[in-house]
């Protein structure tokens, strides 16, 4: 579950994930795909969660 999204004009934005699932369980280590959609723009990135 995304903990927060920081956005400021003319500054790089970032997404902060707390490492928990939407059910409140700690996510296992592994490869995850993050998809962010804003208006017509869609971005997919891979993230690696280590123990």
DRENPA-3360 file (N, C-alpha, C; in nm, 2 decimals, always signed):
BEGIN
1 = XXXXXXXX = +0.08/-0.12/+0.00/+0.00/+0.00/+0.00/+0.09/+0.12/+0.00 ~ +0.06/+0.22/-0.08/+0.14/+0.34/-0.09/+0.11/+0.42/+0.03 ~ +0.22/+0.46/+0.10/+0.21/+0.54/+0.22/+0.19/+0.69/+0.19 ~ +0.26/+0.74/+0.09/+0.24/+0.88/+0.05/+0.29/+0.91/-0.09 ~ +0.24/+1.01/-0.15/+0.29/+1.05/-0.28/+0.33/+1.20/-0.26 ~ +0.46/+1.23/-0.29/+0.50/+1.37/-0.28/+0.51/+1.43/-0.42 ~ +0.46/+1.55/-0.43/+0.47/+1.61/-0.56/+0.48/+1.76/-0.54 ~ +0.58/+1.82/-0.62/+0.60/+1.96/-0.62/+0.63/+2.00/-0.76;
9 = XXXXXXXX = +0.58/+2.11/-0.81/+0.62/+2.16/-0.94/+0.77/+2.18/-0.95 ~ +0.82/+2.15/-1.07/+0.96/+2.17/-1.10/+1.06/+2.09/-1.02 ~ +1.01/+1.99/-0.94/+1.09/+1.91/-0.86/+1.06/+1.77/-0.89 ~ +1.15/+1.68/-0.88/+1.12/+1.53/-0.90/+1.03/+1.49/-0.79 ~ +0.93/+1.41/-0.83/+0.83/+1.35/-0.74/+0.88/+1.21/-0.70 ~ +0.82/+1.17/-0.59/+0.86/+1.03/-0.55/+0.74/+0.97/-0.48 ~ +0.74/+0.83/-0.48/+0.64/+0.75/-0.42/+0.70/+0.68/-0.30 ~ +0.63/+0.67/-0.19/+0.69/+0.60/-0.07/+0.59/+0.49/-0.04;
17 = XXXXXXXX = +0.65/+0.37/-0.04/+0.57/+0.25/-0.01/+0.62/+0.20/+0.13 ~ +0.53/+0.17/+0.22/+0.56/+0.13/+0.35/+0.60/-0.02/+0.37 ~ +0.59/-0.10/+0.26/+0.62/-0.24/+0.26/+0.51/-0.33/+0.30 ~ +0.39/-0.28/+0.32/+0.27/-0.36/+0.36/+0.17/-0.37/+0.25 ~ +0.10/-0.48/+0.25/-0.01/-0.50/+0.15/-0.13/-0.42/+0.18 ~ -0.23/-0.41/+0.09/-0.35/-0.34/+0.12/-0.43/-0.41/+0.24 ~ -0.40/-0.54/+0.26/-0.46/-0.60/+0.38/-0.39/-0.58/+0.51 ~ -0.28/-0.51/+0.51/-0.21/-0.48/+0.63/-0.10/-0.57/+0.66;
25 = XXXXXXXX = -0.07/-0.67/+0.58/+0.04/-0.77/+0.60/+0.17/-0.72/+0.54 ~ +0.28/-0.76/+0.61/+0.41/-0.72/+0.56/+0.43/-0.80/+0.42 ~ +0.47/-0.73/+0.32/+0.49/-0.79/+0.19/+0.62/-0.87/+0.20 ~ +0.62/-0.99/+0.13/+0.74/-1.07/+0.13/+0.85/-1.01/+0.04 ~ +0.98/-1.04/+0.06/+1.08/-0.99/-0.03/+1.06/-1.05/-0.17 ~ +1.09/-0.97/-0.27/+1.07/-1.01/-0.40/+1.06/-0.89/-0.50 ~ +1.03/-0.93/-0.62/+1.02/-0.83/-0.73/+0.87/-0.79/-0.74 ~ +0.85/-0.66/-0.74/+0.71/-0.60/-0.75/+0.71/-0.50/-0.87;
33 = XXXXXXXX = +0.59/-0.49/-0.92/+0.57/-0.39/-1.03/+0.48/-0.28/-0.98 ~ +0.52/-0.16/-1.00/+0.44/-0.05/-0.96/+0.39/+0.02/-1.08 ~ +0.26/+0.05/-1.09/+0.20/+0.11/-1.20/+0.13/+0.24/-1.15 ~ +0.17/+0.35/-1.21/+0.12/+0.48/-1.17/+0.05/+0.54/-1.29 ~ -0.08/+0.58/-1.27/-0.15/+0.64/-1.38/-0.20/+0.78/-1.33 ~ -0.17/+0.88/-1.41/-0.21/+1.02/-1.38/-0.26/+1.07/-1.52 ~ -0.39/+1.09/-1.52/-0.46/+1.13/-1.64/-0.44/+1.03/-1.75 ~ -0.39/+1.07/-1.86/-0.36/+0.98/-1.97/-0.22/+0.91/-1.96;
41 = XXXXXXXX = -0.14/+0.96/-1.87/+0.00/+0.91/-1.86/+0.00/+0.79/-1.77 ~ +0.07/+0.68/-1.81/+0.09/+0.56/-1.73/+0.23/+0.52/-1.73 ~ +0.28/+0.49/-1.61/+0.42/+0.45/-1.60/+0.43/+0.32/-1.51 ~ +0.51/+0.22/-1.56/+0.52/+0.10/-1.48/+0.67/+0.08/-1.45 ~ +0.70/+0.06/-1.33/+0.84/+0.04/-1.29/+0.85/-0.09/-1.20 ~ +0.97/-0.15/-1.20/+1.00/-0.26/-1.11/+1.07/-0.21/-0.98 ~ +1.03/-0.27/-0.87/+1.10/-0.24/-0.75/+1.14/-0.38/-0.69 ~ +1.25/-0.38/-0.61/+1.29/-0.50/-0.55/+1.29/-0.48/-0.40;
49 = XXX = +1.21/-0.56/-0.33/+1.20/-0.55/-0.18/+1.30/-0.65/-0.12 ~ +1.39/-0.61/-0.05/+1.49/-0.70/+0.02/+1.44/-0.72/+0.16 ~ +1.48/-0.82/+0.22/+1.45/-0.85/+0.36/+1.52/-0.76/+0.46;
% end
